[in-house]
């Protein structure tokens, strides 16, 4: 497990976050985005997070962003106000070191203090590490969308999970 500091993201973290996201845009399927981000293109996304239900946390070590987790609105209607969708991204050199578990634990501690009933998460397949992390965090599998997205000529499936927050 790393000695990373887990804290709310600050604007200074945005370049490191963009680097992590762009790794997965270019080299994988865990994000369905196909065009790399710039710091400017990601600012509006970054500004949606703060206090309340929608948080963005980072893990840093000696000034380097190792990963992040965030809780976003699930759907833009009032009926889903107390449901959040969670996401987690780790720098490729920092997977399997306990950083993801620490990030998710910190996020759920904050969410438990809010009016959040349930969290949902999607894991693009294959991704055994993320599947294991979600199960370890108490998520239960609710189903798999098979070949519902295509990136770089390959079909992608995702397993969806949910977890009560309190």
DRENPA-3360 file (N, C-alpha, C; in nm, 2 decimals, always signed):
BEGIN
1 = XXXXXXXX = +0.09/-0.12/+0.00/+0.00/+0.00/+0.00/+0.09/+0.12/+0.00 ~ +0.05/+0.23/-0.07/+0.13/+0.35/-0.09/+0.10/+0.44/+0.03 ~ +0.20/+0.53/+0.05/+0.18/+0.64/+0.15/+0.12/+0.76/+0.09 ~ +0.04/+0.75/-0.02/-0.02/+0.86/-0.09/-0.11/+0.94/+0.00 ~ -0.12/+1.07/-0.02/-0.21/+1.15/+0.04/-0.34/+1.15/-0.03 ~ -0.46/+1.13/+0.03/-0.59/+1.13/-0.03/-0.65/+1.26/+0.01 ~ -0.70/+1.34/-0.09/-0.75/+1.47/-0.06/-0.84/+1.52/-0.17 ~ -0.93/+1.62/-0.14/-1.01/+1.68/-0.25/-0.91/+1.73/-0.36;
9 = XXXXXXXX = -0.95/+1.72/-0.48/-0.87/+1.77/-0.60/-0.87/+1.92/-0.59 ~ -0.76/+1.97/-0.64/-0.74/+2.12/-0.66/-0.71/+2.14/-0.80 ~ -0.73/+2.27/-0.85/-0.70/+2.30/-0.99/-0.56/+2.26/-1.03 ~ -0.47/+2.26/-0.94/-0.33/+2.23/-0.97/-0.31/+2.08/-1.01 ~ -0.41/+2.00/-0.98/-0.41/+1.86/-1.01/-0.46/+1.83/-1.15 ~ -0.52/+1.92/-1.21/-0.58/+1.90/-1.34/-0.48/+1.85/-1.45 ~ -0.36/+1.90/-1.46/-0.27/+1.84/-1.56/-0.24/+1.69/-1.54 ~ -0.22/+1.66/-1.41/-0.19/+1.52/-1.38/-0.31/+1.43/-1.41;
17 = XXXXXXXX = -0.43/+1.48/-1.38/-0.56/+1.40/-1.41/-0.57/+1.38/-1.56 ~ -0.55/+1.49/-1.63/-0.56/+1.48/-1.78/-0.46/+1.37/-1.83 ~ -0.34/+1.37/-1.78/-0.24/+1.27/-1.82/-0.29/+1.13/-1.80 ~ -0.35/+1.11/-1.68/-0.40/+0.97/-1.65/-0.52/+0.94/-1.74 ~ -0.62/+1.03/-1.75/-0.73/+1.00/-1.84/-0.68/+0.97/-1.98 ~ -0.59/+1.05/-2.03/-0.54/+1.04/-2.17/-0.47/+0.90/-2.19 ~ -0.41/+0.85/-2.09/-0.35/+0.72/-2.10/-0.46/+0.62/-2.14 ~ -0.57/+0.63/-2.08/-0.68/+0.53/-2.10/-0.76/+0.56/-2.23;
25 = XXXXXXXX = -0.76/+0.69/-2.27/-0.82/+0.73/-2.40/-0.74/+0.66/-2.51 ~ -0.60/+0.67/-2.50/-0.52/+0.62/-2.61/-0.49/+0.47/-2.60 ~ -0.49/+0.41/-2.48/-0.44/+0.28/-2.46/-0.53/+0.19/-2.39 ~ -0.65/+0.19/-2.43/-0.74/+0.09/-2.36/-0.89/+0.12/-2.38 ~ -0.97/+0.06/-2.30/-1.11/+0.06/-2.32/-1.18/+0.10/-2.19 ~ -1.11/+0.14/-2.09/-1.18/+0.16/-1.96/-1.25/+0.30/-1.97 ~ -1.22/+0.38/-2.06/-1.30/+0.50/-2.09/-1.35/+0.48/-2.24 ~ -1.47/+0.53/-2.26/-1.52/+0.52/-2.40/-1.48/+0.65/-2.48;
33 = XXXXXXXX = -1.41/+0.74/-2.42/-1.37/+0.86/-2.49/-1.27/+0.81/-2.60 ~ -1.27/+0.88/-2.71/-1.17/+0.85/-2.82/-1.08/+0.96/-2.85 ~ -1.11/+1.08/-2.80/-1.03/+1.20/-2.83/-0.96/+1.24/-2.70 ~ -0.83/+1.26/-2.71/-0.76/+1.30/-2.58/-0.80/+1.43/-2.53 ~ -0.80/+1.45/-2.40/-0.84/+1.58/-2.34/-0.72/+1.67/-2.34 ~ -0.75/+1.80/-2.32/-0.66/+1.90/-2.29/-0.70/+1.95/-2.15 ~ -0.61/+2.02/-2.08/-0.64/+2.08/-1.95/-0.76/+2.17/-1.97 ~ -0.76/+2.26/-2.08/-0.88/+2.35/-2.10/-1.01/+2.27/-2.12;
41 = XXXXXXXX = -1.00/+2.17/-2.20/-1.12/+2.09/-2.23/-1.18/+2.02/-2.11 ~ -1.10/+2.00/-2.01/-1.14/+1.93/-1.89/-1.18/+2.02/-1.77 ~ -1.16/+2.15/-1.79/-1.19/+2.24/-1.68/-1.34/+2.24/-1.64 ~ -1.43/+2.25/-1.74/-1.57/+2.25/-1.70/-1.61/+2.12/-1.63 ~ -1.56/+2.01/-1.67/-1.58/+1.88/-1.59/-1.53/+1.89/-1.45 ~ -1.41/+1.94/-1.43/-1.35/+1.96/-1.30/-1.43/+2.05/-1.21 ~ -1.49/+2.15/-1.27/-1.56/+2.25/-1.19/-1.70/+2.20/-1.14 ~ -1.74/+2.09/-1.18/-1.87/+2.03/-1.14/-1.86/+1.96/-1.00;
49 = XXXXXXXX = -1.74/+1.95/-0.95/-1.71/+1.87/-0.82/-1.68/+1.97/-0.71 ~ -1.71/+1.93/-0.59/-1.68/+2.01/-0.47/-1.74/+1.95/-0.35 ~ -1.83/+2.01/-0.29/-1.89/+1.96/-0.17/-2.02/+1.89/-0.21 ~ -2.08/+1.82/-0.11/-2.21/+1.76/-0.13/-2.19/+1.62/-0.20 ~ -2.29/+1.58/-0.28/-2.29/+1.45/-0.34/-2.18/+1.42/-0.44 ~ -2.14/+1.53/-0.50/-2.05/+1.51/-0.62/-1.91/+1.56/-0.58 ~ -1.82/+1.46/-0.56/-1.69/+1.48/-0.51/-1.58/+1.43/-0.61 ~ -1.47/+1.49/-0.60/-1.35/+1.45/-0.68/-1.23/+1.44/-0.58;
57 = XXXXXXXX = -1.18/+1.32/-0.56/-1.07/+1.31/-0.47/-0.95/+1.26/-0.55 ~ -0.83/+1.30/-0.51/-0.71/+1.25/-0.57/-0.62/+1.19/-0.47 ~ -0.53/+1.10/-0.52/-0.42/+1.04/-0.44/-0.29/+1.10/-0.50 ~ -0.21/+1.16/-0.41/-0.09/+1.22/-0.46/+0.03/+1.17/-0.37 ~ +0.14/+1.17/-0.44/+0.27/+1.13/-0.37/+0.38/+1.22/-0.42 ~ +0.44/+1.30/-0.34/+0.55/+1.39/-0.37/+0.50/+1.48/-0.49 ~ +0.38/+1.52/-0.49/+0.33/+1.62/-0.59/+0.28/+1.55/-0.72 ~ +0.29/+1.42/-0.73/+0.24/+1.35/-0.85/+0.10/+1.29/-0.82;
65 = XXXXXXXX = +0.01/+1.32/-0.92/-0.12/+1.26/-0.91/-0.11/+1.11/-0.94 ~ -0.15/+1.02/-0.85/-0.14/+0.88/-0.87/-0.28/+0.82/-0.92 ~ -0.39/+0.90/-0.89/-0.52/+0.85/-0.93/-0.63/+0.94/-0.88 ~ -0.75/+0.91/-0.91/-0.86/+0.99/-0.87/-0.99/+0.90/-0.86 ~ -1.08/+0.95/-0.78/-1.21/+0.89/-0.78/-1.31/+1.00/-0.77 ~ -1.43/+0.98/-0.83/-1.53/+1.08/-0.82/-1.67/+1.02/-0.83 ~ -1.76/+1.10/-0.78/-1.91/+1.07/-0.78/-1.98/+1.17/-0.86 ~ -2.05/+1.13/-0.96/-2.12/+1.21/-1.05/-2.27/+1.19/-1.05;
73 = XXXXXXXX = -2.35/+1.28/-1.10/-2.49/+1.26/-1.11/-2.51/+1.14/-1.20 ~ -2.61/+1.05/-1.17/-2.63/+0.93/-1.25/-2.72/+0.97/-1.37 ~ -2.83/+1.04/-1.35/-2.91/+1.08/-1.45/-2.96/+1.23/-1.42 ~ -2.99/+1.31/-1.52/-3.02/+1.45/-1.49/-3.16/+1.48/-1.45 ~ -3.23/+1.39/-1.38/-3.37/+1.41/-1.34/-3.38/+1.40/-1.19 ~ -3.47/+1.47/-1.13/-3.49/+1.47/-0.98/-3.51/+1.33/-0.92 ~ -3.57/+1.24/-0.99/-3.59/+1.10/-0.94/-3.46/+1.03/-0.90 ~ -3.35/+1.07/-0.97/-3.22/+1.01/-0.94/-3.12/+1.10/-0.86;
81 = XXXXXXXX = -3.18/+1.20/-0.79/-3.10/+1.29/-0.72/-3.01/+1.22/-0.62 ~ -3.06/+1.12/-0.55/-2.98/+1.05/-0.44/-2.90/+0.93/-0.49 ~ -2.89/+0.92/-0.62/-2.81/+0.81/-0.68/-2.69/+0.88/-0.75 ~ -2.57/+0.83/-0.72/-2.45/+0.88/-0.79/-2.38/+0.76/-0.86 ~ -2.31/+0.80/-0.97/-2.22/+0.71/-1.04/-2.08/+0.74/-1.00 ~ -2.01/+0.63/-0.96/-1.87/+0.65/-0.91/-1.78/+0.60/-1.02 ~ -1.66/+0.66/-1.03/-1.56/+0.62/-1.12/-1.42/+0.63/-1.05 ~ -1.33/+0.55/-1.10/-1.19/+0.55/-1.04/-1.09/+0.53/-1.15;
89 = XXXXXXXX = -0.99/+0.61/-1.15/-0.88/+0.60/-1.25/-0.75/+0.60/-1.17 ~ -0.66/+0.51/-1.21/-0.53/+0.51/-1.15/-0.42/+0.52/-1.25 ~ -0.31/+0.59/-1.22/-0.20/+0.60/-1.31/-0.16/+0.45/-1.33 ~ -0.12/+0.42/-1.46/-0.09/+0.28/-1.49/+0.02/+0.22/-1.40 ~ +0.11/+0.30/-1.35/+0.22/+0.25/-1.27/+0.18/+0.23/-1.12 ~ +0.06/+0.27/-1.09/+0.02/+0.26/-0.95/-0.11/+0.17/-0.93 ~ -0.13/+0.09/-1.02/-0.24/-0.01/-1.00/-0.19/-0.13/-0.92 ~ -0.28/-0.18/-0.84/-0.25/-0.30/-0.76/-0.16/-0.27/-0.63;
97 = XXXXXXXX = -0.16/-0.15/-0.59/-0.08/-0.11/-0.47/-0.17/-0.06/-0.36 ~ -0.30/-0.07/-0.37/-0.39/-0.03/-0.26/-0.44/+0.11/-0.27 ~ -0.39/+0.18/-0.37/-0.43/+0.32/-0.39/-0.58/+0.33/-0.42 ~ -0.63/+0.25/-0.51/-0.77/+0.25/-0.55/-0.86/+0.22/-0.43 ~ -0.83/+0.12/-0.34/-0.90/+0.09/-0.22/-0.91/+0.21/-0.13 ~ -0.80/+0.28/-0.11/-0.79/+0.39/-0.02/-0.87/+0.51/-0.08 ~ -0.87/+0.53/-0.21/-0.95/+0.64/-0.27/-1.09/+0.61/-0.26 ~ -1.14/+0.49/-0.29/-1.28/+0.46/-0.28/-1.33/+0.46/-0.14;
105 = XXXXXXXX = -1.25/+0.41/-0.05/-1.29/+0.42/+0.09/-1.31/+0.56/+0.14 ~ -1.22/+0.65/+0.10/-1.24/+0.79/+0.14/-1.36/+0.86/+0.07 ~ -1.38/+0.82/-0.05/-1.50/+0.87/-0.12/-1.63/+0.83/-0.05 ~ -1.64/+0.70/-0.02/-1.76/+0.65/+0.04/-1.78/+0.70/+0.19 ~ -1.67/+0.73/+0.26/-1.69/+0.80/+0.39/-1.75/+0.94/+0.37 ~ -1.71/+1.01/+0.27/-1.77/+1.14/+0.24/-1.92/+1.13/+0.20 ~ -1.94/+1.03/+0.11/-2.08/+1.02/+0.06/-2.18/+0.97/+0.17 ~ -2.13/+0.90/+0.27/-2.22/+0.85/+0.37/-2.27/+0.97/+0.46;
113 = XXXXXXXX = -2.20/+1.08/+0.45/-2.25/+1.20/+0.52/-2.34/+1.29/+0.44 ~ -2.37/+1.24/+0.32/-2.46/+1.32/+0.23/-2.59/+1.24/+0.21 ~ -2.69/+1.31/+0.15/-2.81/+1.25/+0.11/-2.80/+1.17/-0.02 ~ -2.72/+1.06/+0.00/-2.70/+0.97/-0.12/-2.74/+0.83/-0.07 ~ -2.83/+0.77/-0.15/-2.89/+0.64/-0.12/-2.81/+0.53/-0.18 ~ -2.77/+0.54/-0.31/-2.70/+0.43/-0.38/-2.60/+0.48/-0.47 ~ -2.49/+0.41/-0.49/-2.39/+0.44/-0.59/-2.39/+0.33/-0.70 ~ -2.37/+0.37/-0.82/-2.36/+0.27/-0.93/-2.23/+0.29/-1.00;
121 = XXXXXXXX = -2.18/+0.18/-1.06/-2.05/+0.19/-1.13/-2.05/+0.09/-1.24 ~ -1.99/+0.13/-1.35/-1.97/+0.04/-1.47/-1.82/+0.01/-1.48 ~ -1.79/-0.12/-1.51/-1.66/-0.16/-1.53/-1.65/-0.22/-1.67 ~ -1.57/-0.15/-1.76/-1.56/-0.20/-1.90/-1.47/-0.33/-1.89 ~ -1.51/-0.43/-1.97/-1.45/-0.56/-1.96/-1.35/-0.58/-2.08 ~ -1.24/-0.65/-2.06/-1.20/-0.72/-1.93/-1.12/-0.62/-1.84 ~ -1.14/-0.63/-1.72/-1.07/-0.55/-1.62/-1.08/-0.62/-1.48 ~ -1.01/-0.72/-1.46/-1.02/-0.80/-1.34/-0.99/-0.72/-1.22;
129 = XXXXXXXX = -0.89/-0.63/-1.22/-0.86/-0.55/-1.11/-0.97/-0.46/-1.06 ~ -1.04/-0.40/-1.15/-1.15/-0.31/-1.12/-1.27/-0.39/-1.07 ~ -1.29/-0.51/-1.13/-1.40/-0.60/-1.09/-1.38/-0.63/-0.94 ~ -1.25/-0.67/-0.91/-1.22/-0.71/-0.77/-1.24/-0.60/-0.68 ~ -1.19/-0.48/-0.72/-1.20/-0.36/-0.63/-1.35/-0.33/-0.60 ~ -1.43/-0.33/-0.70/-1.58/-0.30/-0.67/-1.64/-0.41/-0.58 ~ -1.61/-0.53/-0.60/-1.66/-0.64/-0.51/-1.61/-0.62/-0.37 ~ -1.48/-0.59/-0.36/-1.43/-0.57/-0.22/-1.49/-0.45/-0.15;
137 = XXXXXXXX = -1.53/-0.35/-0.23/-1.59/-0.23/-0.17/-1.74/-0.25/-0.14 ~ -1.79/-0.37/-0.16/-1.93/-0.40/-0.13/-2.03/-0.38/-0.24 ~ -1.98/-0.35/-0.36/-2.07/-0.34/-0.48/-2.12/-0.48/-0.51 ~ -2.25/-0.49/-0.56/-2.30/-0.62/-0.61/-2.33/-0.60/-0.76 ~ -2.30/-0.70/-0.84/-2.32/-0.70/-0.98/-2.47/-0.70/-1.01 ~ -2.51/-0.61/-1.10/-2.65/-0.61/-1.14/-2.67/-0.65/-1.29 ~ -2.57/-0.66/-1.37/-2.58/-0.71/-1.50/-2.47/-0.66/-1.59 ~ -2.47/-0.72/-1.71/-2.36/-0.68/-1.81/-2.43/-0.64/-1.94;
145 = XXXXXXXX = -2.39/-0.53/-1.99/-2.43/-0.48/-2.12/-2.32/-0.54/-2.22 ~ -2.36/-0.63/-2.31/-2.27/-0.70/-2.40/-2.25/-0.62/-2.53 ~ -2.12/-0.59/-2.56/-2.09/-0.53/-2.69/-2.18/-0.41/-2.72 ~ -2.19/-0.32/-2.62/-2.28/-0.20/-2.64/-2.20/-0.08/-2.68 ~ -2.07/-0.08/-2.69/-1.99/+0.03/-2.73/-1.88/-0.02/-2.82 ~ -1.83/+0.06/-2.91/-1.71/+0.02/-2.99/-1.61/+0.13/-2.99 ~ -1.49/+0.09/-2.97/-1.37/+0.18/-2.96/-1.26/+0.11/-3.03 ~ -1.19/+0.19/-3.12/-1.08/+0.14/-3.20/-1.11/+0.00/-3.27;
153 = XXXXXXXX = -1.23/-0.01/-3.32/-1.27/-0.13/-3.39/-1.31/-0.25/-3.31 ~ -1.31/-0.23/-3.17/-1.34/-0.35/-3.09/-1.47/-0.32/-3.01 ~ -1.55/-0.42/-2.99/-1.67/-0.41/-2.91/-1.63/-0.42/-2.77 ~ -1.70/-0.34/-2.69/-1.68/-0.33/-2.54/-1.80/-0.37/-2.47 ~ -1.79/-0.45/-2.37/-1.90/-0.49/-2.27/-1.86/-0.42/-2.14 ~ -1.97/-0.40/-2.06/-1.95/-0.34/-1.92/-2.04/-0.41/-1.83 ~ -1.98/-0.45/-1.71/-2.06/-0.50/-1.60/-2.09/-0.38/-1.51 ~ -2.22/-0.37/-1.47/-2.27/-0.27/-1.39/-2.29/-0.32/-1.25;
161 = XXXXXX = -2.25/-0.23/-1.15/-2.26/-0.27/-1.01/-2.34/-0.16/-0.94 ~ -2.39/-0.20/-0.82/-2.45/-0.10/-0.73/-2.42/-0.13/-0.59 ~ -2.43/-0.03/-0.51/-2.39/-0.04/-0.36/-2.47/+0.06/-0.28 ~ -2.54/+0.02/-0.18/-2.60/+0.12/-0.09/-2.48/+0.20/-0.02 ~ -2.51/+0.33/+0.00/-2.41/+0.42/+0.05/-2.41/+0.41/+0.21 ~ -2.53/+0.40/+0.26/-2.53/+0.39/+0.41/-2.57/+0.26/+0.46;
% end
